[in-house]
Amino acid sequence: MTPRVLIADDQALVRAGFRKLLESTVDIEVVGEAADGQDAVEQARRLRPTLVLMDIRMPRLDGIEATRRLTAEASGVRVLILTTFGLDDYVYEALRAGASGFMLKDAPPEELLAAIEVIARGDALIAPAVTRSVIEEFVRRSPAPPPQPPSLEELTQREREVLELLARGLSNAEIAERLVVSPGTVKTHVAHVLSKLGLRDRVQAVILAYESGLVTRIS
């Protein structure tokens, strides 16, 4: 299914640049543009995009609150955060708000297009450049982890290992190498983890792993 994309950014030139890039491929349909967070929420409700490219700093309603409102509506729309602010609290807050991915605006065009494809098909993505920063922020904000939720007890030992490695920022290929199994096997384990824990994607799994205390340090 062709991703239907809404571009939300308060700078007209930025929106035009993203539109030109996305329309250069037949695999993506740009359904609209929004100049602020409130407009993004309203247009997403009306146009029903499958994915919103969301800037964080926008007038009237910032990208974090706009993301929170859209993902809370259970409409199926997914949000890819695009910003120049990569290594600060915005990353953490955006993911907590329900974003499925985070990319820097200066990422190469091919990486952005790949990110859209990843998120549109239901996966999640955090740019490698900010993954460690995100993890460090989770660790910093969780000095006293609460008891692990009962749902974690439903995981097998191997599934818990996969969840821990996922939460440390490893890709499926890296997890496969670490556990000496195939990437396909890892993908299956990740799917089981998400299903058993009732999670939408890998980002939510990372959040749960740290906030439950399953993982309390980076290495």
C-alpha positions as MATLAB code, in Angstrom:
seq = 'MTPRVLIADDQALVRAGFRKLLESTVDIEVVGEAADGQDAVEQARRLRPTLVLMDIRMPRLDGIEATRRLTAEASGVRVLILTTFGLDDYVYEALRAGASGFMLKDAPPEELLAAIEVIARGDALIAPAVTRSVIEEFVRRSPAPPPQPPSLEELTQREREVLELLARGLSNAEIAERLVVSPGTVKTHVAHVLSKLGLRDRVQAVILAYESGLVTRIS';
ca = [
       0.000    0.000    0.000;
       1.344    3.414   -0.978;
       2.092    5.563    2.105;
      -0.125    8.655    2.319;
       2.005   11.390    3.868;
       1.110   14.694    5.529;
       4.003   17.168    5.920;
       3.864   19.364    9.049;
       6.466   22.131    9.362;
       6.156   25.859   10.022;
       8.652   26.769    7.284;
       7.188   26.859    3.775;
      10.551   26.203    2.126;
      11.105   23.118    4.262;
       7.662   21.770    3.381;
       8.306   22.435   -0.302;
      11.637   20.633   -0.117;
      10.135   17.575    1.538;
       7.227   17.544   -0.921;
       9.574   17.654   -3.902;
      11.667   14.826   -2.451;
       8.691   12.623   -1.628;
       6.967   13.232   -4.956;
      10.138   12.137   -6.723;
       9.173    8.543   -5.928;
       6.039    6.809   -7.157;
       5.820    4.879   -3.893;
       4.735    7.853   -1.739;
       1.672   10.092   -2.009;
       1.760   13.537   -0.368;
      -1.825   14.268    0.696;
      -1.290   17.684    2.292;
       0.797   20.199    4.237;
       0.358   21.831    7.641;
       2.054   24.987    8.938;
       1.601   24.300   12.668;
       0.664   21.558   15.089;
      -3.017   22.448   15.329;
      -3.305   22.459   11.552;
      -1.520   19.102   11.437;
      -4.043   17.531   13.810;
      -7.007   18.953   11.916;
      -5.682   17.958    8.497;
      -4.732   14.470    9.669;
      -8.291   13.931   10.889;
      -9.665   15.114    7.552;
      -7.164   13.637    5.082;
      -6.488   10.356    6.887;
      -2.761   10.034    6.070;
      -0.956    6.870    7.060;
       2.070    8.867    8.181;
       2.770   12.425    9.341;
       6.215   14.001    8.954;
       6.163   16.151   12.091;
       8.436   19.036   13.011;
       8.787   19.528   16.776;
       8.994   23.309   17.101;
       5.859   24.833   15.582;
       3.480   27.640   16.601;
       0.022   27.226   18.191;
       0.682   23.567   19.002;
       4.117   21.978   19.035;
       4.905   18.694   17.330;
       5.046   16.738   20.566;
       1.518   17.659   21.652;
       0.231   17.222   18.094;
       1.782   13.747   18.056;
       0.236   12.921   21.426;
      -3.229   13.896   20.207;
      -2.985   12.000   16.938;
      -1.643    8.763   18.388;
      -4.212    8.844   21.218;
      -7.060    8.735   18.700;
      -6.297    5.175   17.573;
      -6.772    6.186   13.943;
      -3.745    4.225   12.813;
      -1.770    7.295   11.769;
       1.931    7.048   12.538;
       4.319    9.926   13.188;
       7.916   10.385   12.047;
       9.555   13.273   13.893;
      11.894   15.416   11.792;
      13.989   18.045   13.527;
      17.371   19.710   13.757;
      17.276   19.213   17.517;
      18.633   15.702   17.783;
      20.450   15.360   21.059;
      18.193   16.745   23.758;
      14.958   16.141   25.639;
      12.850   16.522   22.503;
      13.767   13.005   21.422;
      12.609   11.436   24.655;
       9.419   13.463   24.863;
       8.496   12.816   21.229;
       8.812    9.073   21.641;
       6.852    9.166   24.887;
       4.143   11.080   23.016;
       3.753    8.133   20.646;
       6.030    8.898   17.701;
       7.144    5.827   15.776;
      10.419    7.284   14.620;
      12.871   10.134   14.822;
      15.111   11.444   12.059;
      17.295   14.517   11.771;
      16.349   16.981    9.028;
      19.857   16.901    7.593;
      19.749   13.133    7.048;
      20.488   12.058    3.458;
      17.353   11.872    1.258;
      17.677    8.122    0.827;
      17.624    7.650    4.613;
      14.460    9.720    4.948;
      12.713    7.766    2.200;
      13.795    4.499    3.797;
      12.519    5.704    7.185;
       9.113    6.492    5.718;
       8.901    3.003    4.224;
       9.910    1.405    7.535;
       7.309    3.289    9.574;
       4.559    3.030    6.964;
       4.754   -0.747    7.083;
       4.292   -0.752   10.852;
       7.829   -0.826   12.216;
       9.598    1.857   14.244;
      12.832    3.700   13.713;
      15.231    5.841   15.671;
      18.105    7.327   13.676;
      21.436    5.769   14.711;
      22.804    9.245   15.412;
      20.378    9.718   18.283;
      19.799    6.173   19.570;
      22.417    6.331   22.317;
      21.189    9.762   23.404;
      17.665    8.387   23.755;
      18.852    5.437   25.810;
      20.957    7.640   28.054;
      17.916    9.826   28.663;
      15.825    6.822   29.678;
      18.548    5.755   32.098;
      18.891    9.259   33.542;
      15.163    9.626   34.110;
      14.668    6.248   35.752;
      16.769    6.239   38.961;
      14.261    4.063   40.827;
      12.565    1.601   38.453;
       9.086    0.415   39.493;
       8.326   -3.308   39.804;
       8.256   -5.133   36.501;
       4.724   -5.430   35.093;
       3.203   -8.937   35.205;
       3.105   -9.026   31.397;
       6.894   -9.415   31.300;
       6.492  -12.797   32.982;
       4.790  -14.047   29.818;
       8.030  -13.695   27.857;
      10.338  -16.649   27.355;
      13.969  -16.314   28.401;
      15.023  -15.787   24.795;
      12.321  -13.167   24.250;
      13.552  -11.270   27.314;
      17.085  -11.393   25.922;
      15.850   -9.995   22.620;
      13.924   -7.233   24.406;
      16.978   -6.256   26.458;
      19.210   -6.062   23.371;
      16.540   -4.159   21.460;
      16.339   -1.665   24.322;
      20.097   -1.129   24.133;
      19.709    0.103   20.556;
      20.750   -3.016   18.635;
      19.233   -3.711   15.222;
      17.747   -7.094   14.326;
      20.963   -7.990   12.484;
      23.091   -7.074   15.497;
      20.833   -9.026   17.839;
      21.036  -12.025   15.502;
      24.832  -11.851   15.543;
      24.917  -11.534   19.337;
      22.573  -14.499   19.890;
      23.955  -16.560   16.961;
      20.576  -16.937   15.267;
      19.136  -15.739   11.950;
      17.690  -12.223   11.480;
      14.386  -13.905   10.618;
      14.352  -15.637   13.986;
      14.999  -12.323   15.722;
      12.163  -10.688   13.783;
       9.840  -13.454   14.966;
      10.946  -12.994   18.581;
      10.400   -9.229   18.341;
       6.901   -9.814   16.955;
       6.121  -12.166   19.859;
       7.428   -9.627   22.384;
       5.255   -6.854   20.968;
       2.201   -9.111   20.831;
       2.565  -10.472   24.367;
       3.174   -7.032   25.854;
       0.463   -5.342   23.799;
       2.904   -2.853   22.286;
       2.589   -0.982   18.990;
       6.236   -1.052   17.938;
       9.902   -1.219   18.950;
       9.861    2.303   20.372;
       7.199    1.340   22.908;
       9.234   -1.763   23.728;
      12.286    0.377   24.514;
      10.208    2.624   26.759;
       8.729   -0.338   28.643;
      12.110   -2.035   29.057;
      13.598    0.989   30.799;
      10.591    2.194   32.735;
       9.891   -1.304   34.081;
      13.482   -1.707   35.232;
      14.161   -4.677   32.939;
      17.104   -2.650   31.599;
      18.756   -0.101   33.878;
      22.054    0.660   32.141;
      23.344    1.054   28.617;
      26.076   -1.547   28.446;
];
